[in-house]
């Protein structure tokens, strides 16, 4: 028996519409009966073959349908239980089921079909026993947030935690050049120390010196470290330690070295604190304020030496006295740093003799004894009473000029001192307003010329600002020019008015008012503002 071919499972019509079968060649013309019997035998064989192929095709489709139904039942069942396998398995079929010579399938096919039917019934019974509360599994997991967990600490936002860093010193309190250089050295030193400290490496002065000099391209010595300690003593802890690996041939292995360790106020945590960028900014801000306070002390001494003396509180001081030369402020004093402990040194021949008596010969010992005796005798002969040192002449300081005897000089000096005091305690915003008011006279002339050139009763704010920026002698932006125009409209409201129309602002001048009257009014208002401040 031959097995079924793949082409036998297709539609029978395909065989019907196949090409014509070529007849066999007849060997002889006289064999007519034989050919007729062969033809009839072939026709019966073809009919049996077509009938078997049709039945095989129908049975194959039925088996596939049953397998597909069983797959659906098992796939839904595997979502809830793990009793059966996750995918259906088709039982092996013998070759006799696909025998083309038999009109029907053998008993193996019936047995396989009955087996599949029993499996399907078991699946249905198992599904009936599964409780209905079983939910369908999904690929996405549900996020469950802990509701009963109490929040111990709520961290504040950054603009509240670092608000103090944004409060800078007044802009008028400039520092001397040497103080600015010292502040830059502290910034570089703090950066290098932070890098070494954060990676748990001992920061020695040799490493810090090399890093600071590479960053600033200037010499950095221990004297600068002493000045930094004077300005900000709470920044570092200095020690003298030895047996620190340096990987440098110029430093002896067992010698003492100056180590630098930053002082960080930790929040009480068990972990080692880190010198972060925010802490570096805070330390730099504290160092700058300490430098300003040092200059304020020298400034206070200068104010007390004036005639008449002037007293200004430190919290109200916004700029230095005009006669106070900031660059003449003395340098910051140098604080002492830890020094390596003194080792025993042999200074005299007697000490050398006592130390190495067992290592020298008797002849060398006698020579050393005689040398020590000779030095003691010479020292006793050259010792004479010394005369008290003469006091060096004190540097001659110019005596303060005597106050003039004329009576009108006292009110003038008092008025001048009052003006200087007002200038030193003036608010930066008030100073900016006075500076803007001092420009209004010239800007009023330019604005009038712009109106005359444009020959229009009103101008848009943007057009007027662009024309005035191009005509003014100093460099001002369009936004700054708009501020000046609004201030001019506030001071001279009867001459310049601003009209908001839709999304634009229009400027309009009073042609009936003379420009000289406007200029006099602006100068008078400027004097009033200065006297009031």
BAPANU-821682 format. One record per atom (N, C-alpha, C, O): x, y, z. Coordinates in pm, whole numbers, plus 50000, padded with zeros to 5 digits. Layout:
XYZ/...
END
This chain:
500844988150000/500005000050000/500885012450000/501895013050069/500475022049922/501235034649912/500625045150003/499425045050028/501455054150051/500985065050138/500325075950056/500545077149935/499525083950126/498835095150058/499825106150027/500715109150106/499655112049913/500495123349874/499865136349920/498685136849952/500645146649922/500155159849965/499105165049869/498155171649911/499265161949741/498305167249641/496945160649651/495975165849597/496855149049723/495555142349736/494625149649830/493425147249827/495155158849918/494305165750014/493715178449958/492945185150027/494025182149835/493425193949774/492075190249714/491645178749719/491425200049658/490075197949604/490115188349487/491095187549413/488975180649471/488895170949362/488795177649227/489125171649124/488345190149227/488195197249101/489535199249033/489645200248911/490555199849119/491885201749064/492275190048976/492905191648872/491865178049022/492165166248940/491305165848816/491745161348710/490065170648830/489155170348716/489595179148603/489415175848486/490185190848639/490575200348535/492015198448493/492585206848424/492605187548534/493995185148497/494125183448346/493125181848276/495305183748300/495585182648156/495215168848103/495085159448182/495035167347977/494665154347918/495785144447934/496975147447923/495315132247962/496285121347980/496655115747844/495825112147761/497925115247828/498385110247698/498165095147690/498575088147781/497535089947585/497305075447572/498605068247547/499555073447489/498595055947594/499805047847574/499925043747429/498935041547359/501125042747387/501385039047247/501055024247225/501475015447300/500335022047122/499985008247088/501165001947013/501745007746921/501484989947057/502604983046994/502184976846860/502954975846764/500924972746860/500464966446734/499034969546712/498284971746807/498624969746590/497254973146558/496294961546585/495084963846585/496734950046608/495864938746623/495514935846766/494734926546789/496004942846860/495734940347002/494624949047050/494864956447146/493424949046995/492304957647034/491664953047160/491344961547243/491434939647185/490804934747306/491614937247429/491074940347535/492864935847414/493744938047530/493714952447574/493694955247694/493714961547480/493664975847516/492364979547581/492324988247669/491274973047540/489974976147601/489934971647744/489404978747829/490464960247775/490464955347913/491374963648002/491064966048119/492464967847948/493374976548027/492724989648060/492874995148169/491964994747959/491295007747982/490245006548088/490135015448172/489464995848087/488424994148189/489044992448328/488534997748426/490134985148336/490804983248466/491314996548520/491194999348640/491895004748431/492395018048474/491265027048519/491435034848613/490115026248453/488975034848492/488465031048629/488135039848709/488375017848658/487935013848791/488945017948898/488565022549006/490195016348868/491215020448965/491165035548992/491355039949105/490905043248885/490815057948902/489625061748986/489695070849069/488475054548964/487275057649043/487525054749190/487215062949277/488125042649219/488415039349359/489385049549421/489255053349538/490315053749342/491305063449391/490665076849421/490975083149522/489765081349332/489075094149356/488195093349478/488145102749557/487475082049497/486605080449612/487405080649743/487035087249839/488505073349743/489365073149863/489955086749892/490025090950008/490405093749787/491005107149807/489985116749863/490325124749950/488745116149817/487695124949869/487425122350015/487295131750094/487345109750052/487055106350191/488225110350283/488025115350394/489455107850234/490625111850312/490655126850335/491005131450444/490285134350233/490275149050246/489255153650349/489545162350431/488035147550344/486995151350441/487405147350582/487195155150675/487975135650599/488395131150732/489535139950787/489585142650907/490435144250699/491535153050741/491025166550791/491505171750891/490035172150720/489455184750763/488735183250896/488805192150980/488035172050918/487325169951044/488305168951162/488055174551269/489425161751141/490425160451248/491035173951282/491275176951399/491285182051180/491865195351204/490895204051282/491305211451371/489585203151248/488565210951321/488505206751466/488405215351554/488555193851495/488535189151633/489775193851710/489685197851826/490915193151643/492145197751709/492085212651739/492555217151844/491515220351647/491395234951670/490465237851786/490765246651866/489345230751798/488435232651911/489075228952042/488885235752142/489835218052043/490545214052164/491605224152204/491835226252323/492265230352107/493275240552135/492665252552203/493255258152296/491475256852157/490805268352219/490465265552363/490665273852451/489925253352387/489565250052525/490775249252616/490705253652730/491885243652567/493065242252650/493745255552674/494295257852782/493715264652572/494375277652592/493665285752696/494315292552776/492325285352700/491595292652804/491755286152939/491675292653043/491975273052937/492125266153063/493495268353125/493625268953248/494525269753042/495875271753095/496045285153160/497005287153233/495115294753136/495205307753203/494865306653350/495255315253428/494145296153388/493705295153528/494325283753602/494395284253725/494785273353535/495335261653605/496505256453527/496715260153412/497275248053589/498455242153527/498365226953525/499395220153527/497135221453520/496965206853521/497365201053388/498105191153383/496865207153274/497125202253141/498285209753079/498645220453128/498865204652975/499955212052907/499425224552843/498225225752817/500315234052817/499915247052767/499495246652621/498845256152578/499825236352541/499465235952400/499015221752365/499515212152423/498065220252271/497555206952237/498595198852162/499465204252092/498485185952179/499395176752111/498565166952028/497685160052081/498845166551901/498125157351811/498755143551820/499965142251802/497945133051846/498555119451857/499085114651724/498635118751617/500055105851734/500655100451613/499655091351541/498915083651602/499685092651412/498785084551330/499625074951247/500685078451194/499105062751237/499835052551159/499615054551011/498725061850968/500445047950935/500355049350790/499125042750732/498745045850619/498485033750807/497295026750754/496105036050746/495175033450669/496105047050826/494975056350820/494935063650689/493855067750645/496055065350626/496115072350498/496265062550381/496785066150275/495805050150401/495905040150295/494915043350187/493715044050213/495375045150066/494485048649956/493715036549903/492705037949835/494195025049936/493525013149885/492305009249967/491425002449914/492205013350093/491075009650178/489965019650162/490265031550151/488705015750160/487595025350145/487365033350270/486885044650262/487675027950384/487455034950511/488735034350593/489655026650564/488775042750697/489925042550786/489865030350875/488815024250893/490995027150931/491075015451018/490575019051157/490145030351181/490645009551247/490165011651385/491055021051462/490655026151567/492295023651413/493185033051483/492655047051479/492765054451576/492065050951366/491485064451354/490335066251450/490215076651514/489455055851461/488345056951555/488845057951698/488305065651778/489855050251730/490405050751865/490985064551896/490775069852005/491715070651797/492285083951818/491185094351836/491295103151921/490115093251756/489015102851770/488345101451905/488005111651966/488145089551952/487515087452084/488415092752194/487925098052294/489715091252176/490635096552276/490565111652284/490565117252393/490505118252169/490385132852168/489075137352230/489005147652296/488005129352208/486705132952264/486745132152416/486185140652485/487415121852468/487535120652614/488365132152673/488035137252780/489415136152603/490205147452651/489395160352654/489515168352747/488565162352551/487715174152548/486715174252662/486445184652721/486155162352694/485215161452807/485925164352939/485355170953026/487135159452955/487885162353077/488165177253092/488125182753202/488455183652980/488705198252985/487445205553029/487525214753112/486285201652976/485045208353014/484715205953161/484245215153229/484955193853211/484695191053352/485635199153443/485225204353547/486895200253401/487845208053481/487475222753485/487595229153589/487035228153371/486615242253366/485395244653451/485225255453508/484525234653461/483335236353545/483705236853692/483005243353770/484775230053733/485175229853874/485995241853916/486215243854035/486465250153820/487295261953854/486385272753911/485355275553851/486725278954024/485865289654079/485835301653986/486755303953907/484745309353996/484545320753907/485375332853947/485505342153868/485935332854067/486665344554113/488055345654052/488755355654070/488455335053977/489785335453915/489815346253808/488985346253717/490745355253819/490845366453725/491835363153616/492675354353630/491715370353509/492605368453394/493935375353418/493995386753463/494985368153387/496315373853404/496625383653293/496285381453177/497245394453331/497625404653233/499115406853239/499775404053339/499645411853128/501105414253120/501525426153204/502625426253258/500665436353217/501005448453292/500685446553439/499575442453473/501625449353525/501435448053668/500865460953725/501185471953682/500015459153823/499385470653886/500315476353991/500865468954073/500505489553990/501375496354084/500605499154212/499615506454211/501035493254321/500385495054450/501285503954536/502425500354565/500765515454575/501515524954657/501255522254804/500105519854842/502275522654888/502035520755032/501325532855091/501855543955091/500105530455142/499315541555196/499555543755345/499395554855395/499945533055414/500085534155559/501485538255602/501735539855721/502415539855505/503795543455541/503875558255574/503605566355485/504215562355694/504265576655727/505495583255668/506555577055662/505375595655625/506495603355572/507215610255687/506625618455759/508485606955704/509235612155818/509665626455793/509415635255877/510295629055683/510845642355651/510435646055511/510565637955420/509945658155490/509615663655359/510695673655321/510825684055386/511475670655217/512595679255178/512075692055114/511165691655031/512665703255151/512265716155097/512795717754956/513805711654920/512135725854874/512645728054739/513965735554741/514355741454842/514645735054626/516015740654619/516025755654639/516955761054698/514985762654589/515015777254602/514825781754746/515095793254778/514355772754833/514265776154974/515505771655051/515955778555142/516065760055013/517255755055084/518475763655057/519295765755147/518625768754934/519795776554896/519455791254875/520055797954791/518475796154952/518095810254937/519205819554986/519395830454931/519925815255087/520985823855141/522135825555043/522845835655049/522335816054953/523435817254857/523175828354756/524115833654697/521915831754735/521595842254638/521715856154696/521625865954622/521915857354827/522025870454890/523485874654887/524265870754974/523865882454788/525265886754772/525495899954844/524545906754885/526765903454857/527125916154918/526735927654826/526575925654705/526565939654881/526215951154795/527245953354686/528435951054709/526815957554567/527775958854456/528795969954475/529855969654413/528495979754560/529425990854577/530595987654665/531575995154663/530565976954742/531655973354833/532655964654758/532665952454773/533475970954680/534485963754603/535665960254693/535895966854794/536395949854654/537525944954733/538835949054667/538875951254546/539905950254745/541225952754685/541655941154597/541105930254604/542645943854515/543105933554420/543675921554494/543415910154456/544465924054599/545065912954672/544015904554745/544205892554765/542905910954784/541835903454848/541075895054744/540685883754773/540875900654626/540235892854519/541105880954479/540605870054453/542425883154474/543335872254442/543295861354550/543355849554518/543195865454676/543105855754784/541785847854777/541765835854806/540695854554739/539415847554723/539485837354609/538915826454620/540185840754501/540345831254392/541225819454434/540985808154392/542235822054517/543065811154567/542255801854656/542415789654651/541395807554739/540555799154824/539615790554739/539395778854771/539065796154634/538165788454547/538915776654484/538405765454480/540125779254434/540915768454373/541335758054476/541285746054450/541755762754593/542175753554699/541005744954745/541165732954767/539835750954761/538665743454805/538255733054701/537795722154736/538425736354573/538095726654467/539025714654470/538575703254458/540325717154486/541295706154489/541095697654615/541125685354607/540885704054729/540685696554853/539415688254846/539375676954895/538355693654783/537105686154770/537295673754683/536755663154714/538045675054574/538295663454488/539055652454565/538715640654553/540065656354642/540835646354717/540015640454831/540105628554859/539225648854896/538455644055011/537335634654968/537055624855036/536685637654857/535555629354814/535985615554768/535175606254770/537235613954727/537715600654690/538595594554799/539405585654773/538405599654922/539045593855042/540565593555029/541215583655062/541125604454981/542575605654967/543065616955056/542435627555063/544185614755123/544725624955213/545235636755132/546055635255041/544745648555166/545135660855096/546335667055166/546205672755274/547495665955104/548705672155156/548915685655089/548335688654984/549755693655152/549995706955094/550685706054959/550455714454872/551515696054940/552205694554810/551205692154698/551335697854590/550195683654723/549185681254621/548325693554596/548035696954482/547935700254704/547095712154690/547865723254619/547295730254534/549125724754651/549935735154587/550035732854437/549895742254358/550285720454398/550405717654255/549085720054183/549085725654073/547965716054243/546675718054178/546295732654166/545785736954063/546545740554272/546195754854268/547055762254166/546555770754093/548325759154161/549215765754064/548855762053921/548995770353830/548385749853898/547945746153764/546665753353725/546465756453607/545795756053820/544535762853790/544705777953773/544095783853685/545545784053856/545665798653856/546885803853781/546945815553745/547865795153758/549125799353696/549805810153778/550395819453723/549725808953911/550385818054005/550975809654117/550585798254140/551945815654186/552595808654296/551635807754414/550885816954444/551685796154480/550835793654597/551705787854706/552225776654693/551875795354815/552775791454922/551985789355052/550775791355057/552725785255156/552085783155286/551595796255347/550675796255429/552195807355308/551725820255359/550295823055313/549505828755387/549975819255191/548595821055144/547635812255221/546505816255249/548065800155256/547215791455338/546995797655475/545895796755531/548025804055531/547855811055658/546885822655648/546095824755740/546915830155538/545925840855519/544515835355506/543565841155559/544375824255436/543045817955424/542545813455560/541355814555590/543455808455643/543055804555778/542635816655861/541745815455944/543265828155839/542875840255911/541475844755871/540675848655956/541185844355742/539875849055696/538775839255732/537705843355776/539025826355714/537985816155736/538595804955819/538955794555764/538725806755951/539405796556033/538595783656046/539175773156078/537285783956023/536455771956037/536415763455912/535675753655908/537205766755811/537115759655684/537875746455686/537375736455636/539085746355744/539945734555736/540525731155873/540545739255965/540985718655881/541755713955995/543145710055945/543275701455857/544185716356001/545555714255956/546285705356057/546135707156178/547065695956006/547855687056090/549215684456024/549415687055906/550135679456107/551435674756059/551475659556075/551455654556187/551525652355963/551495637955966/552665632655883/553195639455795/553055620355914/554135613855840/553685600155794/552595595455826/554565593855718/554285580755657/553065581455564/552215572655564/553025591955487/551955593555388/552555591055251/553555597355216/551995582155172/552555579655038/552405591854949/551305597154931/553535596254893/553525608354811/553875605554665/553495613354577/554585594654637/555045591354501/555835603054442/555725606054323/556645609454527/557455620754484/558845618854541/559015616654661/559815619854454/561195617454498/561765629154579/562725627254653/561195641054565/561715652654636/561325652754784/561895660454861/560375644454824/559925643854963/560355630555022/560125620054962/560975631155138/561425618955202/560235610655248/559155615955275/560435597855257/559345588755285/558815590355427/557595590355446/559665591655524/559235592455664/559135606555718/558995608255839/559185616655634/559145630455681/557715634855709/556755628855659/557585645355788/556275650855821/555775659455705/556555666155636/554445659255685/553815667255581/552585674155637/551905668955726/552305685955585/551135693655627/549905688455553/549855688955430/548925683555627/547695678155568/546545687855590/546515695155689/545615687955497/544465696955499/543205688455492/543065680055403/542295690555586/541025683255589/539895693355602/539905701455695/538915693055512/537805702755521/536885699555639/536665687955672/536375709955699/535425708555809/534015709455751/533625719955699/533255698555761/531905697755705/530935694955819/531125685555896/529935703155830/528905701155933/527895691155880/527035694655799/528005678655925/527095668255878/525785669255952/525695674856061/524745663655889/523405664055948/523135653156048/521965650656079/524145646356099/523935635756197/523785622056135/523475612556207/523995620656004/523865607655939/525075598955968/526135603656007/524875585955946/525965576455972/526995576255860/528145572555882/526595580255739/527505579955625/528485591655630/528245601655698/529555590155557/530595600555552/530095612255468/529655610155355/530155624555520/529655636055441/530505638455319/531685634955315/529905644455219/530555647255091/530595662255071/529615669255100/531715667255023/531865681454994/531285684054855/532015683554756/529985686654848/529285687954721/529455702054665/530095710554726/528885704254547/529005717254480/528265728054557/528735739454564/527115724754613/526365734754690/527145739254813/527115750954849/527835729954878/528645733754994/529855742054952/530265751055025/530425739154837/531525747454788/531065761654763/531775771154797/529885763554706/529345777054684/529085784154815/529345796154828/528575776854913/528305782955043/529585787255111/529655798255167/530615778955107/531895782555167/532535794455097/533125803155161/532425794854964/532965806254890/532235819254927/532855829754937/530915818154946/530135830054984/530535834855123/530655846955145/530755825655216/531175829555352/532565836155348/532795845955418/533465830755268/534805836455258/534755850655203/535485859455250/533895853055103/533765866455046/533205876355149/533685887655159/532215872155225/531655881055327/532685883955437/532715895055490/533505874255470/534545876755571/535575886755520/536055895055597/535915886055392/536835896155336/536215910055339/536895919755371/534935910955307/534255923955311/534235929455453/534415941455473/534015920855551/533995925455690/535365930555734/535455939955812/536455924255683/537795929155717/538015943155660/538555951955727/537595945155534/537745958455473/536855968555546/537225980255558/535695964255595/534825973455670/535495978355798/535295989855838/536285969855862/536995974155983/538015985055950/538115994856024/538755983555841/539685994155800/538936006755758/539406017855782/537786004955696/536996016555657/536456023955778/536366036255778/536096016655882/535606023056004/536706031256071/536456042156123/537926025956070/539056033556127/539286046256047/539596056756104/539146045455914/539336057255831/538246067755859/538546079755864/537006063455877/535926073155905/536106079856040/535776091556056/536636072556135/536856078756268/537986088956266/538056097456355/538876088156166/539986097856159/539616110556083/540426119856076/538416111156028/538006122955954/537646134256050/537396132156169/537616146255996/537216158156072/536046164756001/536246170555894/534836164156054/534426157056177/534326142156152/534156138056037/534426133956255/534356119356235/532956115056191/531946121256226/532916104456114/531666099256060/531496084956110/532456077256116/530286081656145/529966068156194/528806062556110/527736068556101/529046051056050/528046044355966/527896029956013/528906023056026/526696025256040/526526011056078/526936001955963/526786005255845/527465990255999/527935980955898/526815975355811/527015972755693/525635973655869/524535967955791/523925977855694/523205973755602/524195990855711/523656000955621/524686006255521/524356014655438/525906001455529/526966006155440/526835999355304/526885987055295/526666007255200/526506001855064/527666005254973/527815998954869/528496014955008/529686018354928/530686025355017/530346030655123/531956025354971/533026031155051/533006046355040/532376052154952/533706052655132/533866067255130/534666071155006/535606064154969/534306082254941/535036086154819/536526088054840/537306085654748/536946092154958/538366094354985/539076081755036/540286081855057/538336071155054/538926058655105/539506050854987/538776046154900/540816049554986/541506042154881/541516027254917/542206023055010/540756019654844/540596005554879/541885997854857/542195988654933/542636001354755/543845993754723/544965995654824/545945988254822/544846005454912/545866007555015/545575999755144/546296001055242/544545991855143/544225983755262/545335973655283/545745967055187/545855972155405/546955962755427/546515948355401/545335945055408/547485939955372/547205925855341/546705918555466/546895923055579/546065907555442/545545899455552/546705893155628/547665888355569/546595893355759/547645887555841/547695872355823/546685865955794/548875866955841/549095852655823/549005845555956/549715849056050/548145835655965/548025827656087/549075816656087/549555812455982/549405812056205/550415801656219/549815788056183/548675785156217/550595779956117/550195766556078/550985756356161/552065759556211/550455744456177/551205734256254/552565731356192/552695729956070/553575730556275/554935727856231/555335713556271/554825708256370/556215707556195/556655693856232/557385694056365/558085703756395/557255683556443/557945683256574/559455683356557/560005677556464/560095690156650/561545691356644/562215678256686/561885672556790/563115673856605/563895661856638/565195665756710/565595677356706/565825656356775/567055659056851/568205661856755/568555653556670/568785673656771/569895677556686/571125680256773/571005685856882/572275676356723/573535678456795/574125691656751/574565693256637/574125701356844/574585714756810/576035717456850/576725725056782/576515711356956/577875713957004/578715701256995/578205690156976/580015703457009/580935691957003/580795682957123/581015670857113/580425688657239/580225680457358/579065670757340/579125659257383/578025675457276/576875666657249/577245655657151/576825644157165/578035659357051/578495649156957/579375638957027/579305626956999/580205643757121/581095634657195/580305625157283/580605613257291/579295630657348/578465622057434/577655611957353/577365600957400/577295615957233/576455607157152/577245595957087/576775584657077/578465599257043/579235589356966/580545585757036/581555583156971/580495585457170/581715582257243/582165567957215/583365565057209/581235559357199/581585545257178/581985542257034/582415531157004/581835552156943/582095549556803/583415555456754/583795553156639/584105562956838/585335569556794/586525564056870/586385557556974/587695566956815/588945562556877/589345572156989/588835583356993/590235568157079/590675577257187/591335589957134/591165600557193/592095589057027/592735600956972/591725611156923/591875623156947/590695606556856/589645615556807/588855621256924/588375632556918/588715613557030/587985618457147/588725630157211/588095639957251/590095629357222/590875640357279/590765652957194/590715664057247/590745651257062/590635662856973/589285669856990/589225682156990/588255662257004/586935668257023/586815675357157/586175685757167/587425669757259/587365676057392/588095689457390/587605699357444/589285689557327/590035702257319/589285712757237/589335724657268/588615708457132/587845717657050/586665723557126/586355735357112/586025715457206/584915720357285/585385730257391/584725740357415/586515727557454/587045736557555/587455749857495/587205760357554/588075749557377/588505761757311/587305770557275/587365782757290/586215764557228/585035772357190/584365778857311/583865790057302/584375771857423/583795777757544/584605789657593/584035799557638/585945788857584/586795800057626/586595812157536/586525823457585/586505810057406/586285821257313/584925827957337/584785840157325/583955819957368/582635825857395/582635834057521/581955844257526/583375830057623/583415837557749/584175850657732/583785860657792/585245850957651/586005863257630/585245873457547/585325885557573/584495868657447/583785878057359/582475883157419/581795891557359/582125877957535/580865882257596/581055895457667/581865896257759/580355905757627/580455919157684/579045924457708/578105919957644/578905934057802/577555939957824/577125948157703/577885956357651/575935945757661/575395952657543/574635964957586/573945965057688/574765975557505/574055988057534/572615986757490/572315979557395/571715993757558/570295992957519/570105998157377/570726008157339/569255991557297/569045996157158/568316009457155/567416012257233/568766017357060/568116030357045/566776028756976/566606020556886/565846036757021/564516036056961/564546041656820/565026052756799/564056034256725/564046039756588/563106051556579/562116052756651/563476060056490/562656072156473/561296068156417/561196060556321/560266073456478/558896070356433/558646077056300/559126088156276/557916070356213/557636076556082/556816089156101/555836089756175/557266099056030/556586111956039/555286111155959/555276108355840/554226113756029/552906113955965/552436128155951/552626136256042/551856131455842/551396145255826/550336148555929/549356141255945/550546159355995/549586163756097/548296168056029/548316174155922/547196164956092/545936169256032/545856184356024/546266191456115/545336188655918/545236203155896/544336209356001/543256204256033/544796220156053/544036226856157/542756232656099/542726237355985/541726232256179/540436237256133/540526252356115/541096259156201/540006257756010/540066272255990/539266279556097/538256274756146/539746290856129/539116298656235/537876305756189/537106310856271/537656306256057/536486313556009/535236305656042/535236293356033/534186312356078/532936305956118/532216299256002/531646288556024/532196304655879/531426298055772/531966284555729/531256277255659/533186280755767/533746268055722/533096256055791/533006245355731/532646257655914/532056246355988/530756241455923/530616229355905/529806250155886/528586244955820/528876238355686/528206228755647/529886243555615/530206237555485/530736223455502/530356214455428/531626221555601/532156208255626/531076198655676/531056186855640/530196203855757/529106195255807/528186190855693/527746179455688/527906200255601/527066196755487/527756186655396/527126177455344/529056188555376/529806179055293/529846165255356/529706155155286/530046164755488/530036151855557/528666145155549/528566132955539/527616153355553/526266147755541/526026141755403/525406131255389/526526148555300/526376143255165/527146130055148/526656120555087/528366129755204/529146117455193/528496106055270/528516094555226/527916109255384/527236098855461/526026093555386/525746081555387/525296102655320/524136098255242/524576089755123/523896080155086/525716093255063/526206085554949/526646071554991/526486061954915/527196070255113/527656057155158/526526048055201/526656035755195/525406053755245/524266045655292/523126045455193/522006041755229/523366049455071/522286050054972/521966036154921/522836027754902/520656034054899/520196021054847/520576019854700/520506029754627/520976008054653/521326006554510/520176009954416/520406015254307/518926007154457/517786010654371/517626025754361/517326030954253/517826032754471/517766047354467/518896053254384/518726063154314/520066046854394/521196051454313/520906049854164/521236058554084/520276038754127/519926036653987/518876046653940/518926051253826/517926050054026/516916059953989/517536073753968/517156080953875/518486077454054/519156090354036/519956090653906/519986100753836/520606079653874/521366078953750/520456080453628/520806087053531/519276074253635/518326075653524/517776089853513/517586094953403/517536096053627/517016109853624/518046119653571/517686129753511/519326116753593/520356125653540/520436125253388/520986134353327/519896114653326/519906113553180/518636119053114/518586120352992/517626122353193/516346126053134/516406139153056/515666140752959/517266148453095/517346161153023/517756159152877/517116164352786/518826151552857/519286148952721/518306140452642/518106142452523/517706130752711/516736122152643/515486129752602/514856126452501/515096139952679/513936147952641/514206155652511/513316156652426/515426160952493/515766167952368/515736158052250/515216161252143/516286146052271/516306136252162/514896131952123/514596130252005/514036130352223/512656126252194/511906137052116/511126133952026/512136149452151/511456160152077/511956160651932/511166162851840/513256158651911/513786158451774/513236146651694/513026147851573/513006135351759/512416123851690/511006126951644/510636123351533/510216133751727/508856137451687/508876147451572/508046146751482/509836156751576/509916166551467/510316159651337/509796163151231/511236149951343/511676143151221/510596133951165/510446132951043/509856127551250/508806118351203/507566125651155/506826120351072/507326137851204/506156146051164/504846138551188/503956138051103/504776132751307/503556125451346/503136130151484/503986133151568/501816130651510/501376135051643/501626124651752/501706128151869/501766111951715/502006101251813/502926090751750/502916088651629/503716084451835/504666074151790/504496061751876/504166062651994/504736050151815/504726037551890/505966036951979/507036041951942/505816030952094/506906030252191/508146023552130/509256028352151/507966012852057/509096005752000/509866014251899/511096014151897/509136021651816/509786030351716/510566041351785/511696044351748/509956047551886/510626058451957/511876053452029/512906060252030/511806041652089/512976036252160/514126033452063/515276036452094/513816027751946/514866024951848/515536037751799/516766038151785/514746048151774/515326060851729/516196067151837/517256072651807/515766066451962/516526072752070/517796064852103/518806070852139/517746051752092/518956043652115/520016046852012/521206047552043/519586048851887/520546052251781/521116066251797/522216068851748/520396075351866/520846089351879/521536092252010/522216102452020/521406083752112/521996086752242/523486083752240/523946074852168/524246091152319/525716090152315/526226077652386/527296072652351/525486072452483/525906060452555/525166048252502/524136049452435/525686036552531/525086024052482/523996019652579/524266015852693/522766020252534/521606015752611/520796006152525/520706007752403/520225996052590/519365986652518/517975992552501/517646002852558/517175985852421/515805990552397/514985989852525/514175998752551/515175979352605/514445978252731/514825989252829/513945994952895/516115992252839/516536003152928/516006016652881/515626025052962/515976018752749/515426031352697/513946032652727/513456043652753/513236021452724/511806021952757/511606025752905/510666032952937/512476020852993/512386024953134/512616039853151/511936046353231/513566045353077/513806059853085/512616067853034/512256078153092/511996063052928/510826070252874/509666069852973/508976079852991/509456058553037/508376057753135/508666066653256/507756072753312/509946067553297/510296076553407/510116091153364/509696099453445/510426094253239/510206107853190/508726111353187/508336122653218/507906101653150/506456104053153/505936105553295/504936112453317/506606099353391/506196100853531/506596114353588/505826120653660/507806118853555/508286131653611/507626143453539/507166152853603/507596142953405/506986153853326/505696148653264/505596146853143/504696146353349/503436140653300/502636150453216/501836146253133/502836163453235/502086173453156/502716175753018/502136182852936/503886169952992/504526171752862/504506158852778/504266159452658/504746147252840/504766134352771/503726125152833/503676123452955/502906119152748/501886109652794/502006096752714/502426096652598/501636085752780/501666072352719/500236067052712/499536066652814/499796063052591/498436058252569/498496043752524/499016040952416/497966034452606/497916020452561/496716018252468/495576020452508/496966013952346/495926011152247/496155997052196/497175994052134/495175988352222/495265974252189/496525968152252/496655967952375/497435963452170/498645957152222/499865966152218/500955961752256/499735978452174/500855987652161/500685999452256/499596002052306/501806006452278/501816018552358/502256030152268/503256029152197/501496041052271/501766052652187/502206064252274/501656066452382/503206071752225/503726083652293/503186096152225/503106096852102/502826105952307/502296118452254/502856130052335/502866129652458/503336140652263/503926152352327/502946163952327/502076165052241/503106172552429/502316184952437/503076195752362/504086200852411/502596199352243/503296209252159/503196223452214/503976232152175/502246225852302/502076239352356/503046242452470/503056253652520/503836232952511/504736234752624/506166235852571/506586227752487/506906245652620/508266247852575/509206237352636/508996232452747/510246234052560/511206224052606/512036229252723/512426221452810/512316242352726/513106248052836/512386246552970/513016244253073/511076247852968/510316246153092/510426231653141/510536228953261/510396222453046/510516208253083/511896205353141/512006197953239/512936211053082/514296208653133/514486214553272/515126208253356/513936226353297/514026232253432/513296223653535/513746222153648/512196218253495/511436209853587/512196196953618/512176192253732/512866191353519/513646179053541/514846181553631/515126173453720/515556192553611/516706195653696/516276198653839/516966194753934/515146205453857/514656208253992/514236195354063/514486193654182/513616186353989/513216173554049/514436165054085/514406157654184/515506165954006/516716158554037/517366163554165/517826155554246/517396176654186/517956182254309/517136178154431/517686175254537/515836177754415/514976173654527/515226159054565/515256155454683/515406150654464/515676136554493/517016134854564/517116126854657/518036142254523/519346141054587/519306146054731/519906139954820/518596157154755/518516162254892/517696153154982/517976151855101/516706146854927/515876138055008/516626125355047/516396119855154/517496120854960/518276108854992/519476112255079/520246103355115/
END
